[in-house]
Amino acid sequence: MGDVAKDLTAGTFGGAAQLIVGHPFDTIKVKLQSQPVPLPGQPPKYASAIDAVKQTLAAEGPRGLYKGMGAPLATVAAFNAVLFTVRGQMEALLRSEPGESLSVKQQMIAGTGAGVAVSFLACPTELIKCRLQAQSALAAAGPGATVAVKYTGPMDVARHVLRSEGGMRGLFKGLVPTLSREVPGNAAMFGVYEAVKQYMAGGRDTSGLGMGSLLTAGGVAGAAFWASVYPTDVVKSVIQVDDYNNPKYKGTMDAFRKILNSEGVKGLYKGFGPAMARSVPANAACFLVVELTKASLG
């Protein structure tokens, strides 16, 4: 089976595993990020990640934790196929001979290229996902809520944006912070994944590592992604759920400054706990499934 086909297949299965394991954590992360700043003397809607889970379960049941999964589920094949295929082609370009193991630096370069490519798929997908995940928190915030529109599902969000928010351009709102997240994030993730594998293998040949080692490397790599770029994800989320007709933010740097001025550095790390809690098991599952799928395809 060709290398491209292997990467396409492995990326698809790996992405599905990542989504199933990680989506509930992602829902809580977005709710924490997008809840409005409370008035002076008023408590926030969600006091913590655990409180957000409790309120979501009480109001919407377990299905509430999987709200917005339709959009990433519909595109998970394309997203992860592109991510791992571009990474695979970058690896091939960086090798001096077929089958050569790459250095950590070379894996970071491959991750950079993959990050650029997937940003153009991630941006519209995450805009739809964030709108669906955030609307219950924003609607409950009262008259000052950022988003007043109620969406019935992923296609309803896409139709509304295309019709009322500038057409295709509206679906790519937040592309700059998406690129700022995906490019360095994937460089860090693939570099750390290779570094941990090589450390455990005692050299560049990591073909003998077992499932436990692959799970560990994938989990650490996922944590590295979010640790390196988290504030850009917060900025992306607030821009993507911002009201088109009455925008609070003029752009990426304006959003960054306003969050910093109103909430301090802490505001740039809203939802960091659930994001890190999600990243370890979700990416461990993703990388393990990718490796096992590629091995089974020969």
C-alpha positions as CSV (number, residue, x, y, z in Angstrom):
1,M,0.0,0.0,0.0
2,G,1.4,3.4,-1.0
3,D,2.8,5.7,1.8
4,V,0.2,8.4,1.0
5,A,-2.7,5.9,1.3
6,K,-1.3,4.5,4.5
7,D,-1.0,8.0,6.0
8,L,-4.5,8.9,4.9
9,T,-6.0,5.7,6.4
10,A,-4.0,5.9,9.6
11,G,-4.8,9.6,10.1
12,T,-8.5,9.0,9.6
13,F,-8.6,6.2,12.2
14,G,-6.4,8.1,14.6
15,G,-8.5,11.2,14.4
16,A,-11.7,9.3,15.1
17,A,-10.1,7.8,18.2
18,Q,-8.9,11.3,19.3
19,L,-12.3,12.8,18.8
20,I,-14.3,10.2,20.7
21,V,-11.9,10.3,23.7
22,G,-11.4,14.0,23.8
23,H,-14.6,15.8,22.7
24,P,-16.2,16.1,26.2
25,F,-13.1,17.8,27.5
26,D,-13.1,20.2,24.5
27,T,-16.8,21.1,25.2
28,I,-15.9,22.2,28.7
29,K,-12.8,24.1,27.6
30,V,-14.8,26.1,25.1
31,K,-17.6,26.9,27.6
32,L,-15.0,28.2,30.1
33,Q,-13.3,30.2,27.4
34,S,-16.4,31.8,26.0
35,Q,-18.4,32.6,29.1
36,P,-18.8,36.4,29.4
37,V,-16.8,38.3,32.0
38,P,-19.1,38.7,35.1
39,L,-20.2,42.1,36.3
40,P,-18.4,43.4,39.4
41,G,-19.4,41.5,42.5
42,Q,-21.1,38.7,40.4
43,P,-19.8,35.2,40.2
44,P,-18.9,33.7,36.7
45,K,-21.5,31.3,35.2
46,Y,-19.0,28.4,35.7
47,A,-16.8,28.5,38.8
48,S,-14.5,25.8,37.5
49,A,-14.2,22.9,35.0
50,I,-16.0,20.6,37.4
51,D,-18.8,23.1,37.9
52,A,-19.1,23.4,34.1
53,V,-19.4,19.6,33.8
54,K,-22.1,19.5,36.5
55,Q,-24.1,22.3,35.0
56,T,-23.9,20.8,31.5
57,L,-25.0,17.4,32.7
58,A,-27.8,18.9,34.7
59,A,-29.1,21.1,31.9
60,E,-28.4,18.9,28.9
61,G,-27.5,15.4,30.1
62,P,-24.5,13.4,28.8
63,R,-25.3,14.5,25.2
64,G,-24.4,18.0,26.2
65,L,-20.8,17.0,26.5
66,Y,-20.8,15.9,22.9
67,K,-22.5,19.0,21.5
68,G,-20.9,20.2,18.4
69,M,-19.2,16.9,17.6
70,G,-21.1,16.6,14.3
71,A,-18.8,19.2,12.6
72,P,-15.5,17.7,13.6
73,L,-16.8,14.2,13.1
74,A,-17.8,15.1,9.5
75,T,-14.4,16.5,8.8
76,V,-12.2,14.3,11.0
77,A,-11.2,12.1,8.1
78,A,-10.1,15.1,6.0
79,F,-8.4,16.9,8.9
80,N,-6.3,14.0,10.2
81,A,-5.7,12.6,6.7
82,V,-4.2,16.0,5.7
83,L,-2.2,16.3,9.0
84,F,-0.6,12.9,8.8
85,T,-0.2,12.8,5.0
86,V,1.5,16.2,4.8
87,R,3.7,15.2,7.7
88,G,4.5,11.9,5.9
89,Q,5.4,13.8,2.7
90,M,7.5,16.3,4.6
91,E,9.3,13.3,6.2
92,A,10.0,11.9,2.8
93,L,11.5,15.2,1.6
94,L,13.7,15.4,4.7
95,R,15.1,11.9,4.4
96,S,18.5,11.5,2.7
97,E,17.6,7.9,1.9
98,P,14.3,5.8,2.1
99,G,13.5,4.4,5.5
100,E,15.9,6.7,7.4
101,S,14.9,7.7,10.9
102,L,14.5,11.5,11.3
103,S,15.9,13.7,14.0
104,V,13.7,15.6,16.4
105,K,14.4,18.9,14.6
106,Q,13.3,17.3,11.3
107,Q,10.1,16.1,12.9
108,M,9.4,19.6,14.1
109,I,9.9,20.9,10.5
110,A,7.5,18.2,9.2
111,G,5.0,19.2,11.9
112,T,5.3,22.9,10.9
113,G,4.3,22.0,7.3
114,A,1.4,19.9,8.5
115,G,0.2,22.7,10.7
116,V,0.0,25.1,7.9
117,A,-2.1,22.7,5.8
118,V,-4.6,21.7,8.4
119,S,-5.2,25.3,9.5
120,F,-7.4,25.8,6.5
121,L,-9.6,22.9,7.4
122,A,-9.5,23.5,11.2
123,C,-10.7,27.1,11.0
124,P,-14.2,26.6,9.5
125,T,-14.7,23.4,11.4
126,E,-13.8,24.9,14.7
127,L,-15.9,28.0,14.1
128,I,-19.0,25.7,13.8
129,K,-18.0,23.6,16.8
130,C,-17.3,26.6,19.0
131,R,-20.6,28.3,18.1
132,L,-22.5,25.2,19.1
133,Q,-20.5,24.5,22.3
134,A,-20.6,28.1,23.5
135,Q,-24.2,29.1,22.7
136,S,-25.8,27.6,25.8
137,A,-23.3,29.4,28.1
138,L,-23.7,32.7,26.2
139,A,-27.5,32.6,26.0
140,A,-27.7,32.0,29.7
141,A,-25.6,35.0,30.4
142,G,-28.6,37.3,29.7
143,P,-29.0,40.4,27.6
144,G,-25.2,41.1,27.3
145,A,-24.5,37.7,25.8
146,T,-22.2,37.8,22.8
147,V,-24.3,35.4,20.7
148,A,-28.1,35.6,20.6
149,V,-28.7,33.2,17.7
150,K,-29.7,29.7,18.5
151,Y,-28.3,27.0,16.2
152,T,-30.0,23.6,15.7
153,G,-26.9,21.9,14.4
154,P,-23.6,22.1,12.4
155,M,-25.4,22.7,9.0
156,D,-27.6,25.4,10.6
157,V,-24.4,27.3,11.8
158,A,-22.8,26.9,8.3
159,R,-26.0,28.2,6.6
160,H,-26.3,31.2,8.9
161,V,-22.7,32.2,8.5
162,L,-22.8,31.9,4.7
163,R,-26.0,33.8,4.5
164,S,-25.5,36.5,7.1
165,E,-21.7,36.8,7.8
166,G,-20.0,37.5,4.6
167,G,-20.2,34.1,2.8
168,M,-17.2,31.9,2.7
169,R,-15.1,34.6,4.3
170,G,-17.2,34.3,7.4
171,L,-16.4,30.6,7.8
172,F,-12.7,31.6,8.0
173,K,-13.1,34.1,10.8
174,G,-10.2,33.4,13.2
175,L,-7.8,32.0,10.6
176,V,-4.9,34.1,11.9
177,P,-5.1,32.7,15.5
178,T,-5.8,29.2,14.0
179,L,-2.5,29.4,12.1
180,S,-0.8,30.7,15.2
181,R,-2.0,27.7,17.1
182,E,-1.6,24.9,14.5
183,V,1.9,25.8,13.1
184,P,3.9,26.0,16.3
185,G,1.6,23.6,18.1
186,N,2.2,20.8,15.6
187,A,5.9,21.5,15.4
188,A,6.0,21.0,19.2
189,M,3.7,18.0,19.2
190,F,5.6,16.0,16.5
191,G,9.0,17.0,17.8
192,V,8.2,16.0,21.4
193,Y,6.5,12.7,20.2
194,E,9.8,11.8,18.4
195,A,12.0,13.0,21.3
196,V,10.1,10.9,23.9
197,K,10.1,7.8,21.6
198,Q,13.8,8.1,21.0
199,Y,14.5,8.6,24.7
200,M,12.6,5.4,25.5
201,A,14.1,3.5,22.7
202,G,17.7,4.7,23.4
203,G,18.2,5.9,19.9
204,R,16.6,6.8,16.6
205,D,15.3,3.3,15.9
206,T,11.9,3.3,17.7
207,S,10.4,0.4,15.8
208,G,10.6,-1.9,18.8
209,L,8.5,0.2,21.2
210,G,5.4,-1.3,22.7
211,M,1.9,0.1,23.0
212,G,2.6,1.5,26.5
213,S,5.6,3.5,25.2
214,L,3.6,4.8,22.2
215,L,0.7,5.8,24.5
216,T,3.1,7.7,26.8
217,A,4.8,9.5,23.9
218,G,1.5,10.4,22.3
219,G,0.1,11.7,25.6
220,V,3.2,13.8,26.4
221,A,3.1,15.1,22.8
222,G,-0.5,16.2,23.1
223,A,0.3,18.1,26.4
224,A,3.2,19.8,24.6
225,F,0.9,21.1,21.9
226,W,-1.4,22.9,24.3
227,A,1.3,24.0,26.7
228,S,3.1,25.8,23.8
229,V,0.1,27.6,22.2
230,Y,-2.8,27.8,24.6
231,P,-3.4,31.6,24.6
232,T,-3.8,31.6,20.9
233,D,-6.6,29.1,21.2
234,V,-8.5,31.3,23.7
235,V,-8.2,34.2,21.3
236,K,-9.4,32.0,18.4
237,S,-12.4,30.9,20.4
238,V,-13.6,34.4,21.4
239,I,-13.2,35.7,17.9
240,Q,-15.1,32.8,16.4
241,V,-18.1,33.2,18.7
242,D,-18.0,37.0,18.6
243,D,-21.2,38.7,17.2
244,Y,-20.8,39.5,13.5
245,N,-23.2,42.5,13.6
246,N,-22.0,43.9,16.9
247,P,-18.3,42.7,17.2
248,K,-16.5,43.1,20.5
249,Y,-13.1,42.5,18.9
250,K,-11.5,44.1,15.8
251,G,-9.0,41.3,15.2
252,T,-6.5,38.9,16.8
253,M,-4.3,41.5,18.6
254,D,-7.3,43.5,19.7
255,A,-8.8,40.4,21.3
256,F,-5.5,39.5,22.9
257,R,-5.2,43.0,24.4
258,K,-8.8,43.2,25.6
259,I,-8.6,39.8,27.3
260,L,-5.3,40.8,29.0
261,N,-6.6,44.2,30.1
262,S,-9.9,42.9,31.5
263,E,-8.9,39.5,32.9
264,G,-5.1,39.6,33.1
265,V,-2.9,36.7,32.1
266,K,-5.3,34.3,33.8
267,G,-7.9,35.2,31.1
268,L,-5.6,33.8,28.4
269,Y,-5.6,30.4,30.2
270,K,-9.4,30.0,30.7
271,G,-10.2,26.3,30.1
272,F,-6.5,25.3,30.3
273,G,-7.2,22.5,32.8
274,P,-9.8,20.6,30.6
275,A,-7.6,21.2,27.5
276,M,-4.6,19.5,29.2
277,A,-6.8,16.8,30.7
278,R,-8.1,16.1,27.2
279,S,-4.8,16.3,25.4
280,V,-3.1,13.4,27.2
281,P,-5.7,10.6,26.6
282,A,-6.9,11.9,23.3
283,N,-3.5,12.3,21.7
284,A,-2.3,9.0,23.3
285,A,-5.2,7.3,21.6
286,C,-4.6,9.1,18.3
287,F,-0.9,8.3,18.0
288,L,-1.4,4.7,19.1
289,V,-4.1,4.1,16.5
290,V,-2.0,5.8,13.8
291,E,1.0,3.6,14.6
292,L,-1.0,0.4,14.8
293,T,-2.9,1.2,11.6
294,K,0.3,1.9,9.7
295,A,1.9,-1.3,11.0
296,S,-1.1,-3.4,10.0
297,L,-1.1,-2.0,6.5
298,G,2.5,-3.1,6.1
